[in-house]
Amino acid sequence: MSYLLFQVSFVAYILAMTVYLVFFFTQKKYVRTLARKLFFGAALLHTANIIARLVEAGHTPITSVHEVISFFAWSIAWCYLSFRWRYTVKNFGTFSSILVVLLMLVSALAPHAILPLSQTQHSWLFPVHASLAIIADAFLALACIGGLMYLLQERELKQKRFGFFYSRLPSLESLDKLNQHCLSIGFTLMTLGMFTGYVWARQIWGGRNWHWDPKIVWAMITWFLYAALMHQRFTMGWRGRRAAVVTIVAFMAVLLTLVFLFKGVHGHGA
């Protein structure tokens, strides 16, 4: 049942992305309204999928590649929707829906069998740590999208080509504010995720040499990258292109932490 809901939500996301792309080209308001409703409906179906998966598995469904990537896509969807509730950023939904569909595709291609919890995952700290980390990554993904949109719009302005993209992308000021908002929330959640991960690791492994696990090393590198970016933004006044470029580079480190997720002490057999 849960996988059927996953498939239905995947199709709904594809429909929403398609309608968003139609709006991107046509700029018809009724098309945008339809796209938003479809995306919201897809996110609700995805929520139902995760709840059903939780009931079937008997634990938080974040133990396999399929589940983690699906939860990542779900987090991006709802982080975008929560952001849109407070702010309006032109065509942000188009770019966000594309990323969600790509992640859902990766999740769909991964084995979807439900895995039992490993010995180290039998702790209430495991779902707390993992959920915080993935939701943090979702906000950082939105910041990365904002950075990419910023570079596209800046290129249009520098080349004085006030054409297709210029009229469809937000102002540089709006994109910079989007970047700062998503970074602030994402970095805070990442820090909480790192702290709960440390407590969980001490609880399970004690003094074992878990510090040099590939996932932990890359998580620390990623945290320092974002810490440096936050410092530069809030104390040195970094704005615009530099902040956008570093945001994109830092998110590449986030993706590497996902690659290492099922290796070392984070692996299912650990």
Backbone as CSV, one residue per row, in Angstrom:
resi,resn,N_x,N_y,N_z,CA_x,CA_y,CA_z,C_x,C_y,C_z
1,MET,0.821,-1.209,0.000,0.000,0.000,0.000,0.862,1.269,0.000
2,SER,1.916,1.261,0.843,2.750,2.456,0.936,3.462,2.744,-0.382
3,TYR,3.929,1.685,-1.062,4.644,1.920,-2.314,3.694,2.403,-3.411
4,LEU,2.451,1.947,-3.373,1.445,2.446,-4.324,1.243,3.951,-4.118
5,LEU,1.165,4.363,-2.850,1.028,5.790,-2.549,2.265,6.564,-3.031
6,PHE,3.432,5.939,-2.896,4.661,6.575,-3.397,4.554,6.797,-4.902
7,GLN,4.111,5.763,-5.630,4.006,5.872,-7.080,2.993,6.938,-7.501
8,VAL,1.864,6.971,-6.786,0.833,7.972,-7.105,1.353,9.382,-6.842
9,SER,2.052,9.558,-5.710,2.596,10.880,-5.396,3.667,11.278,-6.410
10,PHE,4.443,10.319,-6.872,5.472,10.579,-7.888,4.817,11.105,-9.164
11,VAL,3.760,10.437,-9.591,3.037,10.879,-10.792,2.461,12.281,-10.575
12,ALA,1.923,12.521,-9.377,1.355,13.842,-9.076,2.432,14.925,-9.112
13,TYR,3.623,14.615,-8.600,4.734,15.580,-8.665,5.117,15.867,-10.117
14,ILE,5.134,14.824,-10.941,5.471,15.009,-12.362,4.447,15.920,-13.037
15,LEU,3.166,15.699,-12.722,2.110,16.560,-13.279,2.296,18.005,-12.831
16,ALA,2.585,18.174,-11.526,2.785,19.525,-11.000,3.976,20.196,-11.669
17,MET,5.079,19.456,-11.826,6.264,20.016,-12.477,5.951,20.416,-13.918
18,THR,5.210,19.560,-14.616,4.854,19.842,-16.010,4.041,21.128,-16.123
19,VAL,3.057,21.274,-15.223,2.220,22.480,-15.247,3.043,23.708,-14.852
20,TYR,3.958,23.539,-13.876,4.848,24.645,-13.518,5.687,25.081,-14.722
21,LEU,6.185,24.112,-15.492,6.979,24.440,-16.678,6.128,25.156,-17.735
22,VAL,4.871,24.730,-17.875,3.959,25.419,-18.797,3.783,26.868,-18.357
23,PHE,3.629,27.060,-17.037,3.502,28.426,-16.524,4.776,29.223,-16.769
24,PHE,5.926,28.571,-16.611,7.208,29.264,-16.803,7.294,29.856,-18.204
25,PHE,6.745,29.140,-19.188,6.801,29.622,-20.561,5.646,30.556,-20.904
26,THR,4.447,30.275,-20.366,3.272,31.061,-20.752,2.979,32.225,-19.817
27,GLN,3.377,32.096,-18.536,3.113,33.126,-17.514,1.620,33.413,-17.345
28,LYS,0.797,32.375,-17.517,-0.638,32.503,-17.288,-0.943,32.226,-15.815
29,LYS,-1.628,33.132,-15.158,-1.862,33.012,-13.723,-2.684,31.775,-13.357
30,TYR,-3.676,31.430,-14.178,-4.500,30.273,-13.856,-3.688,28.976,-13.941
31,VAL,-2.661,28.965,-14.797,-1.777,27.793,-14.895,-0.951,27.673,-13.613
32,ARG,-0.444,28.811,-13.112,0.319,28.810,-11.863,-0.541,28.319,-10.701
33,THR,-1.784,28.756,-10.647,-2.702,28.317,-9.580,-2.902,26.813,-9.629
34,LEU,-3.083,26.277,-10.826,-3.257,24.836,-10.990,-2.001,24.097,-10.557
35,ALA,-0.834,24.613,-10.936,0.440,23.977,-10.577,0.596,23.922,-9.059
36,ARG,0.269,25.015,-8.376,0.384,25.054,-6.924,-0.538,24.043,-6.257
37,LYS,-1.754,23.923,-6.773,-2.706,22.964,-6.203,-2.232,21.529,-6.423
38,LEU,-1.712,21.259,-7.609,-1.201,19.921,-7.907,-0.001,19.578,-7.014
39,PHE,0.881,20.551,-6.821,2.068,20.310,-5.995,1.663,20.069,-4.547
40,PHE,0.727,20.856,-4.059,0.238,20.673,-2.691,-0.418,19.297,-2.539
41,GLY,-1.215,18.910,-3.523,-1.849,17.593,-3.489,-0.824,16.470,-3.522
42,ALA,0.224,16.647,-4.339,1.284,15.640,-4.407,2.000,15.514,-3.071
43,ALA,2.249,16.650,-2.411,2.907,16.631,-1.102,2.037,15.934,-0.054
44,LEU,0.729,16.125,-0.132,-0.183,15.441,0.793,-0.161,13.927,0.553
45,LEU,-0.179,13.524,-0.716,-0.107,12.098,-1.039,1.222,11.509,-0.562
46,HIS,2.291,12.263,-0.716,3.608,11.820,-0.273,3.627,11.656,1.247
47,THR,2.955,12.567,1.944,2.839,12.458,3.411,2.108,11.172,3.791
48,ALA,1.040,10.883,3.063,0.292,9.648,3.314,1.170,8.424,3.065
49,ASN,2.010,8.487,2.040,2.950,7.404,1.741,3.914,7.164,2.904
50,ILE,4.477,8.246,3.452,5.445,8.117,4.543,4.768,7.574,5.804
51,ILE,3.538,8.033,6.072,2.799,7.528,7.245,2.498,6.044,7.084
52,ALA,2.060,5.655,5.876,1.774,4.242,5.618,3.029,3.393,5.742
53,ARG,4.127,3.927,5.255,5.410,3.214,5.353,5.815,3.048,6.814
54,LEU,5.603,4.091,7.612,5.916,4.031,9.043,5.101,2.943,9.730
55,VAL,3.812,2.856,9.387,2.936,1.844,9.981,3.382,0.440,9.569
56,GLU,3.714,0.269,8.293,4.139,-1.040,7.800,5.476,-1.473,8.407
57,ALA,6.408,-0.513,8.522,7.753,-0.843,9.014,7.804,-0.933,10.533
58,GLY,6.963,-0.142,11.195,6.997,-0.109,12.659,8.062,0.828,13.198
59,HIS,8.683,1.608,12.316,9.684,2.590,12.732,9.750,3.690,11.680
60,THR,10.424,4.792,12.014,10.547,5.911,11.081,11.217,5.435,9.791
61,PRO,10.576,5.622,8.642,11.102,5.077,7.374,12.250,5.894,6.796
62,ILE,13.423,5.776,7.427,14.632,6.445,6.921,15.841,5.518,7.084
63,THR,15.665,4.254,6.710,16.739,3.273,6.897,17.320,2.753,5.584
64,SER,16.730,3.092,4.453,17.240,2.619,3.163,17.425,3.804,2.224
65,VAL,18.109,3.573,1.117,18.316,4.639,0.128,16.973,5.153,-0.373
66,HIS,16.074,4.225,-0.688,14.738,4.616,-1.169,14.047,5.526,-0.164
67,GLU,14.066,5.145,1.108,13.357,5.908,2.132,14.007,7.260,2.390
68,VAL,15.336,7.291,2.458,16.041,8.548,2.752,15.842,9.563,1.628
69,ILE,15.992,9.132,0.375,15.830,10.056,-0.748,14.377,10.500,-0.865
70,SER,13.450,9.591,-0.610,12.033,9.953,-0.624,11.732,10.984,0.468
71,PHE,12.277,10.767,1.665,12.069,11.708,2.769,12.715,13.057,2.453
72,PHE,13.838,13.035,1.773,14.515,14.257,1.351,13.618,15.041,0.388
73,ALA,13.057,14.343,-0.601,12.151,14.990,-1.558,10.916,15.550,-0.853
74,TRP,10.365,14.767,0.074,9.194,15.216,0.850,9.532,16.466,1.662
75,SER,10.708,16.485,2.255,11.136,17.632,3.062,11.275,18.885,2.206
76,ILE,11.862,18.735,1.015,11.999,19.886,0.115,10.625,20.414,-0.278
77,ALA,9.704,19.495,-0.573,8.352,19.906,-0.965,7.692,20.747,0.124
78,TRP,7.749,20.262,1.370,7.074,20.976,2.452,7.856,22.204,2.900
79,CYS,9.167,22.175,2.800,9.955,23.381,3.106,9.628,24.480,2.103
80,TYR,9.480,24.095,0.838,9.086,25.072,-0.179,7.693,25.622,0.111
81,LEU,6.759,24.730,0.438,5.389,25.171,0.714,5.326,26.080,1.940
82,SER,6.119,25.764,2.969,6.142,26.616,4.160,6.763,27.972,3.832
83,PHE,7.769,27.956,2.945,8.398,29.202,2.534,7.423,30.051,1.729
84,ARG,6.693,29.397,0.831,5.779,30.120,-0.029,4.626,30.737,0.758
85,TRP,4.312,30.150,1.918,3.243,30.684,2.762,3.585,32.094,3.258
86,ARG,4.885,32.386,3.412,5.320,33.684,3.929,5.867,34.615,2.845
87,TYR,6.477,34.033,1.807,7.145,34.852,0.796,6.667,34.455,-0.601
88,THR,6.787,35.403,-1.504,6.489,35.129,-2.908,7.755,35.382,-3.725
89,VAL,8.283,34.319,-4.324,9.473,34.423,-5.168,9.107,33.854,-6.536
90,LYS,9.153,34.699,-7.528,8.691,34.347,-8.871,9.353,33.076,-9.403
91,ASN,8.515,32.104,-9.779,8.949,30.858,-10.424,9.856,29.974,-9.567
92,PHE,9.886,30.220,-8.275,10.654,29.361,-7.381,10.070,27.944,-7.371
93,GLY,8.754,27.863,-7.505,8.083,26.561,-7.521,8.502,25.707,-8.704
94,THR,8.777,26.337,-9.836,9.202,25.588,-11.024,10.508,24.848,-10.758
95,PHE,11.489,25.577,-10.241,12.801,24.983,-9.972,12.726,23.959,-8.839
96,SER,11.935,24.255,-7.817,11.801,23.325,-6.686,11.141,22.028,-7.119
97,SER,10.108,22.122,-7.950,9.400,20.918,-8.397,10.299,20.031,-9.258
98,ILE,11.190,20.644,-10.035,12.125,19.854,-10.848,13.043,19.042,-9.946
99,LEU,13.570,19.676,-8.896,14.453,18.961,-7.972,13.718,17.833,-7.259
100,VAL,12.491,18.095,-6.832,11.708,17.064,-6.141,11.478,15.866,-7.061
101,VAL,11.136,16.121,-8.313,10.895,15.025,-9.261,12.179,14.227,-9.508
102,LEU,13.313,14.900,-9.621,14.585,14.192,-9.816,14.900,13.288,-8.625
103,LEU,14.664,13.786,-7.421,14.905,12.971,-6.224,13.933,11.802,-6.145
104,MET,12.692,12.047,-6.499,11.700,10.958,-6.493,12.083,9.883,-7.513
105,LEU,12.669,10.303,-8.632,13.121,9.339,-9.638,14.238,8.472,-9.068
106,VAL,15.208,9.089,-8.391,16.293,8.334,-7.764,15.732,7.359,-6.740
107,SER,14.783,7.837,-5.937,14.175,6.986,-4.919,13.416,5.814,-5.552
108,ALA,12.730,6.095,-6.656,11.956,5.047,-7.336,12.859,3.964,-7.917
109,LEU,14.069,4.350,-8.322,15.000,3.392,-8.919,15.714,2.535,-7.871
110,ALA,15.704,2.990,-6.617,16.354,2.233,-5.542,15.436,1.123,-5.045
111,PRO,16.006,0.025,-4.509,15.169,-1.052,-3.945,14.257,-0.501,-2.849
112,HIS,12.968,-0.883,-2.896,12.008,-0.305,-1.950,11.581,-1.270,-0.842
113,ALA,12.304,-2.370,-0.701,11.976,-3.305,0.387,12.189,-2.638,1.741
114,ILE,11.324,-2.952,2.695,11.453,-2.401,4.047,12.540,-3.163,4.791
115,LEU,13.511,-2.428,5.330,14.621,-3.033,6.063,14.381,-2.918,7.566
116,PRO,14.736,-3.946,8.313,14.627,-3.834,9.779,15.697,-2.884,10.309
117,LEU,15.464,-2.348,11.485,16.461,-1.482,12.097,17.698,-2.288,12.462
118,SER,18.869,-1.692,12.236,20.098,-2.331,12.672,20.222,-2.169,14.187
119,GLN,21.182,-2.836,14.758,21.348,-2.788,16.210,21.578,-1.362,16.702
120,THR,22.338,-0.585,15.945,22.662,0.779,16.383,21.502,1.750,16.210
121,GLN,20.489,1.366,15.426,19.381,2.278,15.144,18.230,2.150,16.130
122,HIS,18.357,1.242,17.104,17.310,1.077,18.115,17.483,2.121,19.215
123,SER,17.251,3.364,18.859,17.363,4.471,19.801,16.437,5.588,19.340
124,TRP,15.788,6.255,20.282,14.901,7.360,19.910,15.680,8.515,19.285
125,LEU,16.996,8.550,19.520,17.823,9.616,18.954,18.042,9.437,17.453
126,PHE,17.953,8.186,16.974,18.191,7.938,15.555,17.205,8.688,14.661
127,PRO,15.875,8.534,14.842,14.959,9.277,13.964,15.033,10.785,14.170
128,VAL,15.321,11.218,15.408,15.443,12.660,15.659,16.634,13.231,14.893
129,HIS,17.789,12.575,15.040,19.005,13.012,14.354,18.826,12.989,12.836
130,ALA,18.321,11.878,12.315,18.191,11.727,10.867,17.181,12.721,10.284
131,SER,16.050,12.904,10.968,15.024,13.831,10.476,15.531,15.268,10.456
132,LEU,16.197,15.676,11.539,16.757,17.028,11.593,17.760,17.245,10.467
133,ALA,18.623,16.257,10.248,19.658,16.378,9.222,19.046,16.486,7.825
134,ILE,18.038,15.674,7.547,17.446,15.674,6.204,16.631,16.943,5.960
135,ILE,15.885,17.396,6.957,15.117,18.636,6.795,16.064,19.824,6.640
136,ALA,17.192,19.796,7.378,18.213,20.834,7.200,18.709,20.833,5.760
137,ASP,18.992,19.649,5.232,19.464,19.532,3.851,18.427,20.069,2.863
138,ALA,17.145,19.905,3.194,16.082,20.402,2.315,16.130,21.925,2.222
139,PHE,16.270,22.600,3.355,16.368,24.066,3.320,17.639,24.511,2.592
140,LEU,18.722,23.760,2.776,19.967,24.099,2.089,19.848,23.849,0.583
141,ALA,19.036,22.863,0.199,18.769,22.619,-1.220,18.018,23.803,-1.826
142,LEU,17.052,24.343,-1.076,16.314,25.511,-1.558,17.242,26.723,-1.675
143,ALA,18.177,26.853,-0.722,19.157,27.934,-0.807,20.021,27.783,-2.057
144,CYS,20.375,26.544,-2.380,21.168,26.266,-3.588,20.377,26.640,-4.843
145,ILE,19.098,26.296,-4.868,18.252,26.672,-6.006,18.211,28.192,-6.146
146,GLY,18.053,28.874,-4.996,18.059,30.330,-5.027,19.368,30.884,-5.559
147,GLY,20.487,30.234,-5.196,21.796,30.652,-5.691,21.913,30.490,-7.195
148,LEU,21.411,29.374,-7.714,21.443,29.141,-9.160,20.596,30.170,-9.900
149,MET,19.408,30.460,-9.340,18.538,31.462,-9.956,19.196,32.846,-9.923
150,TYR,19.914,33.125,-8.842,20.615,34.409,-8.719,21.654,34.555,-9.825
151,LEU,22.447,33.511,-10.037,23.489,33.572,-11.063,22.892,33.719,-12.465
152,LEU,21.758,33.049,-12.702,21.090,33.187,-13.995,20.608,34.617,-14.216
153,GLN,19.979,35.185,-13.193,19.454,36.544,-13.328,20.580,37.570,-13.434
154,GLU,21.653,37.360,-12.665,22.788,38.279,-12.725,23.411,38.271,-14.116
155,ARG,23.491,37.085,-14.712,24.050,36.978,-16.063,23.199,37.761,-17.066
156,GLU,21.874,37.651,-16.912,20.981,38.402,-17.790,21.216,39.911,-17.661
157,LEU,21.380,40.367,-16.408,21.556,41.797,-16.160,22.910,42.292,-16.677
158,LYS,23.969,41.488,-16.449,25.298,41.906,-16.886,25.402,41.991,-18.402
159,GLN,24.728,41.062,-19.069,24.782,41.055,-20.533,23.706,41.954,-21.154
160,LYS,22.905,42.571,-20.267,21.837,43.482,-20.704,20.891,42.810,-21.695
161,ARG,20.625,41.526,-21.396,19.679,40.789,-22.235,18.377,40.655,-21.452
162,PHE,17.547,41.654,-21.519,16.309,41.649,-20.738,15.232,40.873,-21.496
163,GLY,15.505,39.578,-21.631,14.606,38.754,-22.434,13.891,37.686,-21.646
164,PHE,14.031,36.443,-22.128,13.227,35.329,-21.623,13.398,35.110,-20.124
165,PHE,14.628,34.889,-19.668,14.851,34.592,-18.259,14.645,35.818,-17.371
166,TYR,15.038,36.992,-17.858,14.946,38.196,-17.040,13.527,38.437,-16.533
167,SER,12.567,38.270,-17.403,11.175,38.537,-17.029,10.562,37.415,-16.197
168,ARG,11.248,36.269,-16.137,10.695,35.111,-15.436,11.409,34.797,-14.120
169,LEU,12.454,35.532,-13.817,13.180,35.315,-12.570,12.975,36.492,-11.627
170,PRO,13.058,36.236,-10.313,12.863,37.314,-9.339,14.021,38.308,-9.388
171,SER,13.859,39.407,-8.648,14.933,40.382,-8.547,16.094,39.783,-7.764
172,LEU,17.288,40.339,-7.960,18.466,39.853,-7.230,18.280,40.032,-5.728
173,GLU,17.629,41.103,-5.319,17.393,41.345,-3.893,16.502,40.264,-3.292
174,SER,15.444,39.878,-4.011,14.539,38.826,-3.525,15.263,37.496,-3.398
175,LEU,16.105,37.186,-4.367,16.852,35.930,-4.345,17.886,35.911,-3.231
176,ASP,18.486,37.062,-2.950,19.459,37.133,-1.859,18.759,36.933,-0.511
177,LYS,17.562,37.513,-0.355,16.791,37.315,0.875,16.365,35.855,1.024
178,LEU,15.978,35.231,-0.092,15.637,33.810,-0.084,16.830,32.986,0.382
179,ASN,17.993,33.291,-0.149,19.216,32.585,0.221,19.470,32.704,1.722
180,GLN,19.363,33.909,2.247,19.633,34.140,3.671,18.621,33.429,4.559
181,HIS,17.354,33.472,4.186,16.296,32.822,4.974,16.514,31.314,5.042
182,CYS,16.743,30.699,3.891,16.911,29.242,3.849,18.198,28.805,4.532
183,LEU,19.261,29.590,4.358,20.526,29.267,5.022,20.385,29.335,6.541
184,SER,19.706,30.352,7.033,19.557,30.529,8.483,18.841,29.344,9.110
185,ILE,17.735,28.929,8.498,16.982,27.789,9.040,17.760,26.495,8.847
186,GLY,18.309,26.306,7.647,19.029,25.069,7.348,20.239,24.879,8.242
187,PHE,21.004,25.945,8.469,22.202,25.830,9.302,21.835,25.551,10.756
188,THR,20.774,26.181,11.245,20.317,25.925,12.618,19.913,24.464,12.795
189,LEU,19.133,23.941,11.849,18.705,22.541,11.927,19.893,21.593,11.754
190,MET,20.833,21.946,10.887,22.027,21.124,10.708,22.817,21.037,12.016
191,THR,22.951,22.162,12.713,23.672,22.186,13.983,22.982,21.303,15.019
192,LEU,21.652,21.389,15.078,20.893,20.524,15.995,21.057,19.055,15.611
193,GLY,21.058,18.784,14.301,21.259,17.419,13.837,22.641,16.895,14.192
194,MET,23.656,17.738,14.068,25.018,17.340,14.446,25.101,17.043,15.938
195,PHE,24.447,17.886,16.747,24.488,17.692,18.204,23.795,16.389,18.604
196,THR,22.589,16.139,18.066,21.882,14.897,18.400,22.636,13.687,17.867
197,GLY,23.316,13.859,16.720,24.127,12.771,16.188,25.306,12.457,17.094
198,TYR,25.906,13.499,17.658,27.020,13.301,18.584,26.552,12.556,19.844
199,VAL,25.410,12.989,20.386,24.875,12.331,21.589,24.542,10.876,21.293
200,TRP,23.927,10.638,20.123,23.567,9.268,19.721,24.823,8.409,19.567
201,ALA,25.868,8.970,18.933,27.111,8.229,18.729,27.780,7.885,20.067
202,ARG,27.811,8.841,20.981,28.403,8.579,22.302,27.609,7.513,23.053
203,GLN,26.300,7.533,22.864,25.431,6.561,23.538,25.685,5.150,23.023
204,ILE,25.955,5.036,21.723,26.089,3.707,21.112,27.532,3.209,21.116
205,TRP,28.456,4.063,20.636,29.823,3.611,20.428,30.794,4.038,21.522
206,GLY,30.375,4.958,22.363,31.246,5.391,23.447,32.556,5.948,22.905
207,GLY,33.668,5.353,23.314,34.983,5.850,22.913,35.528,5.209,21.656
208,ARG,34.707,4.414,20.969,35.185,3.799,19.729,35.604,4.843,18.714
209,ASN,36.449,4.451,17.778,37.002,5.392,16.798,36.001,5.652,15.669
210,TRP,34.819,6.229,16.062,33.797,6.512,15.067,33.984,7.900,14.448
211,HIS,34.915,8.685,14.987,35.066,10.064,14.548,35.493,10.182,13.083
212,TRP,36.199,9.148,12.574,36.715,9.237,11.214,35.852,8.481,10.213
213,ASP,34.629,8.205,10.577,33.675,7.638,9.639,33.471,8.627,8.481
214,PRO,33.456,8.156,7.208,33.353,9.079,6.064,32.166,10.036,6.153
215,LYS,31.014,9.530,6.561,29.833,10.391,6.673,30.044,11.481,7.710
216,ILE,30.627,11.131,8.852,30.849,12.103,9.916,31.873,13.148,9.484
217,VAL,32.937,12.693,8.813,33.964,13.625,8.334,33.359,14.637,7.362
218,TRP,32.575,14.142,6.387,31.987,15.055,5.410,30.920,15.936,6.041
219,ALA,30.212,15.412,7.029,29.223,16.241,7.734,29.921,17.394,8.450
220,MET,31.076,17.116,9.058,31.831,18.166,9.746,32.366,19.201,8.760
221,ILE,32.889,18.714,7.621,33.383,19.636,6.591,32.247,20.529,6.096
222,THR,31.086,19.908,5.863,29.918,20.652,5.388,29.488,21.698,6.404
223,TRP,29.470,21.299,7.687,29.069,22.242,8.738,30.016,23.440,8.770
224,PHE,31.316,23.193,8.673,32.285,24.298,8.700,32.138,25.199,7.474
225,LEU,31.814,24.610,6.316,31.589,25.423,5.121,30.423,26.386,5.335
226,TYR,29.316,25.840,5.854,28.144,26.687,6.086,28.374,27.655,7.238
227,ALA,29.140,27.242,8.252,29.458,28.143,9.360,30.265,29.339,8.842
228,ALA,31.227,29.059,7.963,32.024,30.138,7.378,31.154,31.064,6.535
229,LEU,30.236,30.469,5.768,29.336,31.272,4.938,28.435,32.158,5.794
230,MET,27.879,31.580,6.865,27.017,32.351,7.760,27.797,33.488,8.414
231,HIS,29.034,33.201,8.824,29.878,34.229,9.435,30.118,35.373,8.457
232,GLN,30.447,35.028,7.225,30.726,36.052,6.227,29.476,36.877,5.891
233,ARG,28.334,36.212,5.866,27.091,36.925,5.541,26.698,37.898,6.648
234,PHE,26.798,37.436,7.894,26.240,38.235,8.991,27.251,39.168,9.656
235,THR,28.540,38.927,9.471,29.521,39.816,10.090,30.323,40.606,9.068
236,MET,30.535,40.029,7.890,31.329,40.706,6.863,30.458,41.281,5.745
237,GLY,29.151,41.025,5.842,28.236,41.604,4.866,28.248,40.973,3.496
238,TRP,28.641,39.692,3.428,28.627,39.002,2.135,27.201,38.980,1.575
239,ARG,27.060,39.368,0.332,25.775,39.333,-0.354,26.017,38.951,-1.813
240,GLY,24.946,38.745,-2.510,25.017,38.604,-3.954,25.762,37.395,-4.475
241,ARG,26.593,37.637,-5.493,27.222,36.559,-6.245,28.089,35.660,-5.368
242,ARG,28.930,36.249,-4.512,29.817,35.433,-3.676,29.013,34.476,-2.797
243,ALA,27.971,35.003,-2.160,27.137,34.169,-1.293,26.450,33.070,-2.101
244,ALA,25.993,33.403,-3.309,25.313,32.418,-4.158,26.259,31.293,-4.561
245,VAL,27.474,31.648,-4.973,28.452,30.649,-5.414,28.844,29.722,-4.269
246,VAL,29.129,30.294,-3.093,29.523,29.470,-1.951,28.368,28.582,-1.497
247,THR,27.151,29.084,-1.587,25.974,28.278,-1.233,25.871,27.046,-2.123
248,ILE,26.117,27.235,-3.407,26.058,26.115,-4.354,27.177,25.115,-4.082
249,VAL,28.391,25.617,-3.857,29.537,24.741,-3.572,29.305,23.960,-2.281
250,ALA,28.802,24.640,-1.251,28.548,23.980,0.030,27.506,22.877,-0.120
251,PHE,26.507,23.105,-0.992,25.486,22.068,-1.173,26.054,20.837,-1.859
252,MET,27.116,20.998,-2.651,27.774,19.832,-3.226,28.336,18.938,-2.115
253,ALA,28.811,19.573,-1.043,29.294,18.807,0.111,28.142,18.076,0.792
254,VAL,26.966,18.705,0.822,25.778,18.041,1.368,25.475,16.767,0.583
255,LEU,25.544,16.859,-0.732,25.283,15.686,-1.575,26.299,14.578,-1.317
256,LEU,27.545,14.951,-1.040,28.560,13.946,-0.731,28.246,13.234,0.585
257,THR,27.705,13.957,1.559,27.329,13.299,2.816,26.236,12.264,2.573
258,LEU,25.357,12.540,1.596,24.319,11.561,1.264,24.929,10.336,0.598
259,VAL,25.966,10.542,-0.217,26.649,9.417,-0.861,27.263,8.492,0.192
260,PHE,27.840,9.083,1.245,28.491,8.302,2.300,27.521,7.794,3.367
261,LEU,26.231,8.109,3.186,25.267,7.841,4.251,25.222,6.379,4.673
262,PHE,25.330,5.458,3.723,25.171,4.046,4.054,26.509,3.309,4.082
263,LYS,27.567,4.080,4.355,28.884,3.477,4.516,29.367,3.737,5.945
264,GLY,30.357,2.986,6.380,30.916,3.207,7.710,29.913,2.930,8.804
265,VAL,30.005,3.697,9.901,29.131,3.432,11.047,27.684,3.804,10.758
266,HIS,27.436,4.542,9.659,26.074,4.874,9.299,25.412,3.780,8.465
267,GLY,26.187,2.794,8.057,25.632,1.728,7.234,24.623,0.884,7.993
268,HIS,23.783,0.201,7.233,22.716,-0.580,7.861,23.247,-1.717,8.702
269,GLY,24.384,-2.204,8.340,24.912,-3.312,9.104,25.787,-2.911,10.271
270,ALA,25.943,-1.596,10.478,26.828,-1.120,11.541,26.301,-1.469,12.915
